[in-house]
Amino acid sequence: MPKILNPILTRLNLAFLAVLSACGSNHPSAPEVDTETATQIAPSPTDATPQSDYAQNLESSLPLKTTWQIQYSGKMDYSLDVDMFNLDLFETDAKTILALKERGIFVMCYFSAGSHEDWRPDAQEFPAEALGKPMQGWEGETWLDIRSPSLRPIMESRLDLARAKGCDGVDPDNVNGYENDTGFPLVYDDQIAFNIYLANQAHERGLLIGLKNDLEQIPDLLPFFDWALNEECFAHKECRLLLPFVEAGKPVFIIEYDLTPGEFCLQALTMKFNALQKNYELDAFRFPCG
């Protein structure tokens, strides 16, 4: 769950539904849920169409083997000769994105879809009733009620911004709220509906989209997403869950923070993952596997 200013270390008009399990214990009490406004009529995940017509005809410019860099903080270094850059949507200007694309570099733009970050320029647009518990370890960041229809225009505006700036794809973070103590009773299907909604909205705008973390939902979400990006799957011994992306010909990007390259690179290469060792700050430092 990277931040720019204070890092510590992730087409259909589907509606949003219900919210969550539990993970922490020292949070404020959960906000009261307005079930009348939060609960929406949404098709079940199995009824959803995998992608828009545009996306079905869109060939990903990211092959299984893709060299890449992800940087959100520190002095920005755009000089690397890589296939893809993952950059912050709000902090990166259109001129920078254009310059990278002119070099043949795919630009993936990051934003948080499942949390409210109080330093973002659109932070005031989020209604108070959609804000949940603080995210542990992330100052100024709170979970969102992903069932709330009030989030839709905000997310769509962010996707519009990504398209306007020239991003090739988007990297929405915190799309596994149902596994966390958000302050809302989110459930599995709420997250599926929200994530498919994001994927379809991105594809309708000609943007590719990656699935960030959210490993347990890969079997249901694989048809809707163009790549996977995961933090610390080797550290947590859960990388095998990402293999369906590789088997589908879709690239997998891995970040490890605490492990040394010798502890994960050989396995990453064997699994055909594009893995990096990075600092938690996600600054310019990178050690690529292979």
C-alpha positions in Angstrom: 0.0 0.0 0.0 2.5 2.6 -1.1 2.3 6.3 -0.3 4.1 9.2 -1.9 4.5 11.5 1.1 4.7 9.1 4.0 5.6 5.6 2.9 6.3 2.7 5.3 6.9 -0.1 3.1 -0.7 -2.2 -2.8 -17.6 -2.3 -17.9 -20.2 -2.6 -16.7 -21.8 -0.3 -14.3 -21.7 -2.9 -11.5 -22.8 -1.6 -8.2 -21.3 -2.0 -4.8 -22.6 -4.3 -2.1 -21.7 -5.1 1.6 -18.1 -5.0 3.6 -15.6 -7.0 5.8 -13.8 -9.4 8.1 -11.3 -8.4 10.7 -7.5 -8.0 10.9 -6.5 -5.5 13.6 -7.7 -4.9 17.2 -6.7 -1.4 18.2 -9.0 0.5 15.9 -11.7 2.9 16.8 -15.2 1.4 16.8 -16.6 0.6 13.4 -18.9 3.3 11.9 -22.5 2.5 11.6 -23.5 1.2 8.2 -26.4 2.8 6.4 -27.7 -0.4 4.8 -30.3 1.5 2.8 -27.8 3.5 0.9 -24.8 1.1 1.0 -26.5 -2.0 -0.2 -26.9 -1.9 -4.0 -28.5 -4.2 -6.5 -25.6 -5.7 -8.4 -25.3 -8.7 -10.7 -23.6 -11.7 -9.2 -19.9 -12.1 -10.2 -20.7 -15.0 -12.4 -23.3 -12.9 -14.4 -20.8 -10.2 -15.2 -19.3 -9.8 -18.7 -15.5 -10.3 -18.5 -14.5 -7.2 -20.5 -15.9 -4.5 -22.8 -15.8 -5.0 -26.5 -12.9 -2.6 -26.7 -10.9 -4.6 -24.1 -11.6 -7.9 -25.8 -9.9 -6.6 -29.0 -7.1 -4.9 -27.1 -3.7 -6.7 -27.2 -1.7 -6.1 -24.1 1.6 -4.4 -24.8 3.0 -6.1 -21.7 4.5 -9.6 -22.5 5.1 -12.1 -19.8 8.7 -11.0 -19.6 8.6 -7.2 -18.9 11.4 -5.2 -17.4 10.1 -2.5 -15.1 10.6 0.1 -12.4 8.2 1.3 -9.7 9.0 4.7 -8.0 6.8 6.9 -5.9 9.3 8.9 -3.8 12.7 10.4 -3.7 14.5 12.0 -6.7 12.7 10.6 -9.7 14.9 8.7 -12.1 13.3 8.2 -15.5 16.6 7.3 -17.3 16.2 3.5 -16.9 16.0 1.4 -20.0 12.9 -0.6 -19.0 9.7 -1.7 -20.7 7.4 -0.3 -18.0 7.3 2.4 -15.4 4.8 2.3 -12.5 4.3 5.9 -11.3 1.8 7.8 -9.1 -1.2 9.1 -11.0 -1.4 12.4 -9.2 2.3 13.1 -8.8 3.3 12.5 -12.4 2.5 15.1 -15.1 1.4 14.4 -18.6 4.7 15.7 -20.1 6.7 13.1 -18.2 4.3 10.3 -19.2 4.5 11.5 -22.9 8.3 11.5 -22.8 8.4 8.0 -21.4 5.9 6.8 -24.1 8.0 8.3 -26.8 10.8 6.0 -25.7 8.4 3.1 -26.1 7.9 2.7 -22.4 4.5 1.5 -21.0 3.3 3.8 -18.2 1.2 2.2 -15.4 -0.4 4.8 -13.1 -1.0 4.1 -9.5 -3.9 5.3 -7.3 -5.7 3.8 -4.3 -9.2 2.6 -5.0 -10.0 1.1 -1.7 -8.7 3.8 0.7 -9.1 7.5 1.3 -5.8 9.4 1.4 -6.2 12.8 3.0 -3.5 14.5 1.0 -4.9 13.8 -2.5 -6.4 16.7 -4.5 -9.8 15.0 -4.6 -9.8 14.0 -0.9 -12.7 16.4 -0.1 -15.0 14.6 -2.6 -15.3 11.5 -0.4 -18.4 11.6 1.8 -17.9 11.0 5.5 -20.2 8.0 5.6 -18.0 6.2 3.1 -14.9 6.5 5.3 -14.1 3.6 7.6 -11.3 2.7 10.0 -7.7 4.0 9.7 -5.3 1.8 8.0 -2.8 0.5 10.5 0.7 2.0 9.8 -0.5 4.5 7.1 -1.0 8.0 8.5 -3.8 9.9 6.9 -5.3 6.9 5.2 -8.6 5.2 5.9 -10.5 2.3 4.4 -13.5 3.0 2.1 -17.0 1.5 2.0 -16.6 0.1 -1.5 -20.3 -0.6 -1.7 -21.2 3.0 -1.6 -22.4 4.4 -5.0 -20.9 7.8 -4.0 -17.4 6.3 -4.8 -18.3 5.7 -8.4 -17.9 9.2 -9.8 -14.7 9.7 -7.9 -13.2 6.5 -9.3 -14.4 7.3 -12.8 -12.8 10.8 -12.5 -9.5 9.2 -11.6 -9.7 6.9 -14.5 -10.5 9.9 -16.7 -7.5 11.6 -15.3 -5.3 8.6 -16.2 -6.6 8.6 -19.7 -6.1 12.4 -20.1 -2.5 12.2 -18.8 -1.7 9.4 -21.3 -1.4 6.5 -18.9 -1.4 3.1 -20.7 -2.8 1.3 -17.7 -3.7 1.7 -14.0 -2.7 0.1 -10.8 -5.5 0.5 -8.3 -4.4 -0.3 -4.8 -6.2 -1.7 -1.6 -8.6 -3.8 -3.6 -8.8 -6.5 -0.9 -10.6 -4.6 1.8 -12.9 -7.5 2.5 -9.9 -9.3 4.1 -9.2 -6.4 6.5 -10.7 -4.5 9.4 -12.3 -1.7 7.4 -15.1 -0.8 9.8 -17.7 -2.1 7.3 -19.1 -5.6 7.0 -17.5 -6.2 3.6 -17.8 -9.7 2.1 -16.2 -11.5 -0.7 -18.8 -10.7 -3.3 -18.7 -7.0 -2.5 -15.0 -7.0 -3.4 -15.6 -9.0 -6.6 -18.2 -6.6 -7.7 -16.1 -3.5 -7.0 -13.0 -4.9 -8.6 -14.9 -6.0 -11.8 -16.4 -2.5 -11.9 -13.0 -0.9 -11.8 -11.7 -3.2 -14.5 -14.6 -2.6 -16.8 -14.4 1.2 -16.3 -10.7 1.1 -17.1 -11.2 -0.9 -20.2 -14.0 1.3 -21.5 -11.5 4.1 -21.4 -8.9 2.1 -23.3 -6.8 1.6 -20.2 -5.3 -1.7 -19.2 -5.6 -2.6 -15.5 -3.7 -4.8 -13.0 -4.9 -6.7 -10.0 -3.0 -5.6 -6.9 -2.5 -8.3 -4.3 -6.0 -9.8 -3.6 -4.6 -13.2 -4.2 -7.6 -15.2 -3.0 -9.9 -13.7 -5.7 -7.7 -14.5 -8.6 -9.8 -17.4 -9.8 -12.8 -15.1 -10.2 -11.0 -11.9 -11.4 -8.4 -13.3 -13.8 -10.6 -12.8 -16.9 -11.0 -9.1 -16.1 -7.4 -8.0 -15.4 -4.5 -7.7 -17.7 -1.6 -8.4 -15.2 -1.0 -9.0 -11.5 1.1 -7.0 -9.2 2.0 -8.4 -5.7 4.0 -7.3 -2.7 5.9 -9.9 -0.8 4.4 -13.1 -2.0 7.7 -14.9 -1.6 8.0 -13.6 2.0 4.5 -14.9 2.7 5.0 -18.1 0.7 1.9 -17.6 -1.4 3.3 -16.9 -4.9 1.8 -20.1 -6.3 -1.6 -18.3 -6.2 -0.4 -16.0 -9.0 0.4 -18.8 -11.5 -3.0 -18.6 -13.2 -1.9 -15.2 -14.6 1.2 -16.7 -16.1 -0.7 -19.6 -17.5 -3.1 -17.2 -19.1 -0.2 -15.3 -20.8 -0.5 -12.3 -18.5 2.5 -10.8 -16.7 3.1 -10.9 -13.0 5.1 -8.2 -11.2 6.5 -8.9 -7.8 8.0 -6.6 -5.2 10.0 -8.0 -2.2 11.2 -5.6 0.5 12.8 -7.7 3.3 14.1 -10.7 1.4 17.5 -10.6 -0.4 17.6 -11.4 -4.1 19.3 -14.6 -3.3 16.2 -15.7 -1.3 13.6 -15.2 -4.1 15.1 -14.4 -7.5 15.8 -17.9 -8.7 12.3 -19.0 -7.8 10.8 -15.9 -9.4 12.6 -16.6 -12.7 11.4 -20.2 -12.6 7.8 -19.1 -12.2 8.3 -16.5 -15.0 7.6 -13.6 -12.6 9.1 -10.1 -13.1 10.4 -9.5 -9.6 12.2 -6.6 -8.0 13.8 -6.0 -4.6 12.7 -2.5 -3.5 12.9 -0.3 -0.5 9.7 0.2 1.5 9.8 3.9 0.4 9.6 2.8 -3.3 12.3 5.2 -4.2 14.7 4.9 -7.2 16.5 1.8 -5.8 15.7 -1.4 -7.5 17.4 -4.8 -7.8 15.8 -6.8 -10.7 15.8 -10.5 -10.9 17.4 -11.6 -14.1 
